[in-house]
Amino acid sequence: MARCMPLNYDTAKAVIDEAHRAWSAGDIDAVLRTYADDIWFQRNSVDYSTPPMIIRGRDAMGTFLRSVASKAKGMAVLESFQFHSGIARTRVSYFLQDLETDQSLSATYRQIVMFRGMQISRMEQFHDAARLDAFFRLIQAPTFHKDRA
């Protein structure tokens, strides 16, 4: 029987690093392996009048990520990482480039990440939502603003 490594600073960071490494390599299946089956994902909205983007479940997350990856290539790198009481807080630098027009976006976002075992079970991202939504509109990628069950 394989021993499960305890979730601590190093192992939590390794899980998040793997998710970002896989996204940067364009390997959506590897990204999804870092998520629990019932992953709960939220990204902030442009303003308080618009609900945040919420995605529930690995399948819905895969649909979203594959849709973005079909329009743009990306890269994400952890700039800072904190881990306390089972919750990770990160700052991520990222870059997206439209595959058709070469339009690009580079920025940073913050994440709050919770785990179940060695997988991400909940993730909240805080972007400059107006810039990100404008880029997604430009490349015609989905910007889910409804709770997707």
PyMOL commands that set and color helices and strands:
alter all, ss='L'
color gray80, all
select helices_A, chain A and resi 9-24+28-33+58-71+129-139
alter helices_A, ss='H'
color red, helices_A
select strands_A, chain A and resi 35-43+53-56+72-84+87-98+104-116+119-126+147-148
alter strands_A, ss='S'
color yellow, strands_A
deselect
rebuild
show_as cartoon
